Amino acid sequence: MHIAIIGAGLAGLVCAQRLQAQGHSIVVYERDNHVGGRMGTRQTELGGFDHGTQYFTASSERFRKEVAGWQKAGWVLPWQGRLAAIENGKAKPAGHADRHRRFVAVPGMAALGEHLAQGIDVRTGQNIRRVERYGEQWLLAVQSDTVPIDASAGPFDAVIVAAPADLARLLLQPVSTLAERIGEEHLAPCWALILSFEQALDLGYDGAWIKGSRLKWIARDTSKPMRRPGEHWIGHASPEWSEEHLHDDPERVKEKLLRAFHEATGSLVQPVFADVYCWRHAQATSTLPGDCLWDAAARIGACGDWFAAGLDGAGRAENAWLSASALADTAV
Ligand SMILES: Cc1cc2nc3c(=O)[nH]c(=O)nc-3n(C[C@H](O)[C@H](O)[C@H](O)COP(=O)(O)OP(=O)(O)OC[C@H]3O[C@@H](n4cnc5c(N)ncnc54)[C@H](O)[C@@H]3O)c2cc1C
């Protein structure tokens, strides 16, 4: 089958790899100019900052096996960061920190998507605006910077939407009743703060969950393996604060999040570089039961981290991988 996959995040790339290995001909369309989606690394003159996914864990046997393979290939390494919980400006070692092994891609999170995209026909800078019926097949309406009007791509025998739930619903609604099953699954936004300091902050921890602050998580990015030396920190604002300040001026957001960083850490050292980035669709607020959606008659479906895929919650890299693997096993 000739199959189009919309989205070159972890789910789309894993699905593409698996289906291609089964002998199908695959084209992946990606809106951004790079692959990896929310598993991203922001490049600056000071080096990369992992401003999206911080690390991933593997609780299912299948994903553990896959991660072991990635580790063997040299794509990922365990992150042994010292983790803390901060409340009222006081940091305590996080009690549950050792329950999971945490992994990161090297030399930055974006590298995993780049490895997975090898050998796949991925077309970046291609925003899919509509999916349309063409007899028994499918066409895609593609918007790109190079062509002033939407171009048509296809025909394809099957289409897989590997995008966040809100975007998947919009694409599926006009052509498939699967859209009704998506319901209210929504991905909350997240403002990310990136900071670089001239000297080590010596806070005694490399990552911390924070209570009672605009920031819910901070991490010393340069404590992760194979990063460039330096003192880089990441902060993630809470979903509630990010939603409330979604349309604020980035400069104001930066000021507020930097203040929250100083309050939480008790460090008044000023960064030499600071910036913010808004993830419009960051983490799933609710879970769709099951592994994925697939309409076998029409050959259209969806996968991503918003499916439970046998895990307790949603919104993690493992959900995306399990969901994509399940769809690739189903869509043959
Ligand atoms: C700030 C932040 C922190 C996180 N921290 C963690 C963590 O610590 N641990 C963890 O396990 N997970 C974490 N996550 C979640 C993790 O990043 C995701 O679960 C995983 O990357 C989702 O992969 P995906 O392929 O389902 O979606 P995505 O990575 O979102 O990929 C979807 C892709 O589809 C593309 N796309 C969307 N619409 C279109 C269109 N119309 N046309 C073409 N392309 C389109 C997007 O550009 C994107 O590249 C975090 C996410 C964020 C944002």
The ligand as a Gaussian input file, in Angstrom:
#p B3LYP/6-31G(d) Opt

LIG

0 1
 C        7.246000      20.723000      27.325000
 C        7.078000      19.243000      27.181000
 C        7.651000      18.373000      28.110000
 C        7.509000      17.003000      27.976000
 N        8.140000      16.182000      28.854000
 C        8.065000      14.845000      28.690000
 C        8.813000      13.970000      29.508000
 O        9.601000      14.407000      30.329000
 N        8.678000      12.630000      29.307000
 C        7.860000      12.104000      28.328000
 O        7.802000      10.871000      28.166000
 N        7.154000      12.922000      27.528000
 C        7.235000      14.273000      27.679000
 N        6.547000      15.100000      26.851000
 C        5.608000      14.504000      25.904000
 C        6.316000      13.928000      24.670000
 O        7.035000      14.950000      24.046000
 C        5.264000      13.403000      23.733000
 O        4.519000      12.407000      24.401000
 C        5.781000      12.773000      22.442000
 O        6.879000      13.474000      21.924000
 C        4.600000      12.796000      21.465000
 O        4.961000      12.306000      20.211000
 P        3.871000      12.346000      19.047000
 O        4.546000      11.840000      17.849000
 O        2.623000      11.677000      19.513000
 O        3.466000      13.896000      18.871000
 P        4.367000      15.143000      18.385000
 O        5.743000      15.048000      18.882000
 O        3.569000      16.358000      18.742000
 O        4.401000      14.975000      16.795000
 C        3.340000      15.399000      15.986000
 C        3.941000      16.033000      14.749000
 O        2.895000      16.326000      13.844000
 C        3.176000      17.553000      13.214000
 N        1.907000      18.065000      12.693000
 C        0.817000      18.427000      13.407000
 N       -0.153000      18.834000      12.576000
 C        0.319000      18.704000      11.319000
 C       -0.209000      18.962000      10.021000
 N       -1.459000      19.445000       9.846000
 N        0.564000      18.728000       8.933000
 C        1.848000      18.239000       9.080000
 N        2.398000      17.990000      10.280000
 C        1.638000      18.209000      11.385000
 C        3.782000      18.402000      14.329000
 O        4.526000      19.495000      13.810000
 C        4.653000      17.370000      15.045000
 O        5.971000      17.332000      14.542000
 C        6.722000      16.488000      26.927000
 C        6.154000      17.351000      25.975000
 C        6.353000      18.722000      26.104000
 C        5.800000      19.635000      25.045000

